Amino acid sequence: MKPTAPLQHNYHHGDLYQSLLLTATEMIAEGGTESLSMRKLADRVGVSRTAPYHHFKDKNALLCAIAEQGFERVETLLQEVRTSASSAPLATTFTQYVHTYIALAYQHREQYDLMFGREIWRNGTPTNSLLERSRQHFKSWLSWIEQLCQQNVIQTGDSVLRTAQVYWATLHGLCRLLNDGIYTEQSQLEEMANTAVNMMLKHQTAV
């Protein structure tokens, strides 16, 4: 019997784009970025081998698109938190944000690695849209930290920018400890996150 050819799906334009991103992320989770190629991706999705190139110039552009969606996700989280801050104490809101961010980073750890790892930022070439998206998210974070400083919620011994950078680094350090398997017990990481937050908050205790 002849080998069965890959099933050819009839995708709408947007559906195929999302399917390529999701499938590529799955392939990275299974074997790392080195296991991913445009040809293998097309075969896995069940489309012609030229179809992915209608959406992504090359593998680098594909990886950047996956990272970009990750920044969209954390930007949405930050905006939701800032919107809901009026109904809860800011210290509580900040604590909940830290825990939710760490959970998201772990849930989407392959994507998180692309968002902040060397695969794109050192070994690859970030696309203009990824650069814009990542910079915009840090600006949103900086704006929120500035608000928290102005309202005397968090500690700041230097400029708002340096405070935002150090707290940003602390948050990502916790994510890396979990994602890299150094701290595999969720309870330990939650305690570490609470300790970090309490160090950031100004004479308050995280709830």
Residue, then its C-alpha position, 0 to 999 in steps of 0.5 A: m500500500k502507498p503511504t497515506a498523504p497528509l490530510q489537506h484541511n480547508y482553513h480560513h486564513g486566520d484559522l491556519y495562522q493560529s493552527l501553525l502557531l499552536t502546532a509549532t509550540e507543541m513541537i517545541a515542547e516535544g523536542g525543542t526549537e531545533s526539532l521545528s522546521m517549516r517543512k515538518l510544521a506543514d506536514r504536522v498541520g496537514v497543509s502544503r509545504t509552502a502554506p506556512y510561508h504565506h504567514f511567516k517569512d521563515k522559522n525566525a519569524l514564526l518563533c517571533a510570532i509565538a513570542e509576540q502572542g506571549f507578550e499580548r497575553v501578559e499585557t492583557l493580564l496587566q491591563e485587567v489587573r490595573t482595571s480591577a485595582s479600584s475594587a481591591p487594595l493595591a497591595t493585594t492586587f499586586t500580590q495576585y498579579v505576581h502569582t498569576y504571572i508566574a503561573l502563566a509563565y509556567q503554563h506557557r513555558e515554551q512560549y515564555d522561553l522565546m519571549f525572554g530567551r536567547e533563541i530570538w534575542r541573541n541567536g535570532t533576529p527579533t522582528n519589528s512587531l516583536l520589538e514593538r510589542s515587548r517594549q510596549h509591555f515594559k512601558s505598561w509595567l513601568s507605568w504601573i510601578e510608577q503609579l504604585c510608587q506615587q501611591n506609596v504602595i511599594q518600596t523605591g530607593d532609586s528612580v522609578l525606572r530602576t525600581a521597575q527594572v529590579y522588580w521585573a528581574t525579580l519576577h522573571g527570576l522566580c519564573r525561571l526557577l520554576n520553569d527550569g525545574i530548580y523549584t518543582e514544588q509549587s508551595q515553595l515557589e508561592e512562599m518565595a513569591n510572597t516573600a519577594v512581594n513583601m520585600m517590595l511592598k511598603h510596610q504592608t503584608a501581602v494577602 
